[in-house]
Amino acid sequence: MENSSVPPVTPHRNYSRPFSTTTPPSGMMRRLPIVSFQDTETTAIGAPPSPTRVTHEMSKEDLPVRGLALPRLSHADAFSLATTIEEEDELFDGVLTINTTPLISSNEEWDDGFGPSLRKIIKTTSKLVCDNLIEGGLRLSRVAKVVIIGRWDPRVIDEGDVKESALAIRQIVGVVTLMNQLESLEWKTELPFANEMWAAMNTEKLTNLFIDLFRPGVQRGDTDGDVFPLEHLVPLRTFTKLKNLTLVGMLDSYQSKIWEAVWLMPDIEGLDLRMAIEPVLRRGYEEWPFIQNAWFMRKPEDVRRGYHGNKGTGELNYLAGYGEYLDAISIMNAKKSSRPDLPKEAKLNIKKLTLAGFVVDAQPFLKCFSHTIEEITWGHDCIDAGLAMPIPMLRPPMTMRLPHDKLGVKVHVAKGYRPSDVSLVTLKGGKVIAREPAFKKK
């Protein structure tokens, strides 16, 4: 039971996440050919492939326990199979898009027992593997960027949606593993990102990673299972070549693992962290303003110094409320864990920082980030709990962007270095419509 001396929590703002309810059109074969990623073989490309139509059909009951290991496909088999499947993927200029949104109604009954999204993924990945076989493995080796988008519409029977997620991930893992030149992966689908995906990506090649960690309805009846497990983010430490990292849709604090990984990325330039829900403040803390159009940044000497976190976990101290807190202690603890060889004064050399749904104060910018930072974007629902930055950090070309309508307000720092020379500039249609001091006077 909560201590009676602690004031109750009151929502700072209502929050809801919209979900699509569109029903896709019907029309697809009732049994799908599935291609193995483990036991495929190619033959020399010489004589034209046999016109004989060959498909390997398999229902859910036929699936082996340890993956989708199916009969071997010859070159002729792969060719005939590829010609029976409609074009589902888009490969253009090295960019491959895989859409998990189904093309059929989820209310229809099918012989294979698969849900519509899983059937769509099987269909798409089967064609990709077949085309790759026909082209001697060259098709997927040309992919430099893969984007996975779309809704996730499984066949929900008891825990069938959980099992289908695992099967869909295996199909995508098999395809991504064949992309030996992959430099960028963007996971923007409702299909929950799973731990198995880490092994499919080349840690030496990947420089850009975008993951939506939001997991709608992964566990039926138990909302705790919808939160991406913290330990599943540990493999991020191995991606030391990343230059841009984006993690969105976070329902819990992952800062302890995120900063451990970031300290191991010497070339990282862009870091984008977005929470799925906004912070909730207790009474007595409502004076902390949102970082938005009417916001003023104060001078370091004008802010009340203090730590508002919870022992380096990345969570806001419960006395102030609930939510995510940009935690300087978490950042410094991660440096000791990941890079004990670095000097005490070493700081992160991030150039572009984007935050959404964070409570922010001055400590990370005074202690953890170097003056090389060039751009800060404040997304939705960021709260100023005493935010201030050292004047050298505000020197040009430093730019800050505030949430405002759809385009956002762009804030440029003046060329002078004195606090009185730093202005908050509001743009509309490319024109300056307001100019105010960026620091409040005492």
RANORJO-V501494 format. One line per field, one symbol per residue. ss: DSSP state (@ for helix, = for strand, . for the rest). psi: psi as a letter, one per 20 degrees, with the letter a starting at -180 (. if undefined). burial: + if it has 9 or more other ideal C-beta (glycine too) atoms within 8 Angstrom, else -. A space follows every 50 residues. Layout:
ss = ???
psi = ???
burial = ???
This chain:
ss = ........==......................=................. ......=..@@@............@@@@@@@@@......===..=====. ...............@@@@@@@@@@@@@@@@@@@...@@@@...====== .........@@@@@@@@@@@@@@@@@@......======.......@@@@ .......=====..........@@@@...@@@@@@@@@.....======= ....@@@@@@@@.......======....===.......=.=.......@ @@......=.....==....==.==..@@@@@@@@@@@.........=.. .=====.===..@@@@@.=.....====....==......@@@@....== ===.....====......@@@.======..=======.....
psi = qqpiipqrppphqqpqoqqpjpprrrnqqhpppppqihlqqqrpoeqqqp ipopqoqprhhiprhlamorqqprggggghghiipqohroopljpppppi pqjrpiiqqqhijqrhghhggggghggghghhghjkjhghiiohppporr ronrooodkhhghhggggggghghghhinijphpponjripppqhhhgih qohihpippppojpnokgppinhhiipppgiiigihhimijphppporkp irpjhhhghgghijnhjphppoppqhqrqpqrpijiipqqnbhjqpprqh iiqoqqpjamkjiiqpphhhbqappoohhgghhhghghmiiqrhiprplp hpppqpkqppahghhhhhprjiphppoobqkppokkpqqqghhjqqkppq pqpochhqppoqprhriqhiipqoppqokjqpiqpqphpqq.
burial = -----+--++-+-----------+------+++++++--+---------- -----+-++--------+-+--+-++++++++--+--++-+---++++++ ++++++---+-+-+++++++++++++++++++++--+-++++++++++++ +++++----+++-++++++++++++++++-+++++++-++++++-+++-+ +-+-++++++++++++-+++-----+-+-+-++-+++-++++++++++-+ +-+++++++++++++--+-+++++++-+++++--+--+--++--++++-+ -++----+++-++++++--++-+++++++++++++--++--------+-+ +++++++++++++++++++---+-+++++-+++++++++++-+++--+++ +++----++++-+-------+++++++---------+++---
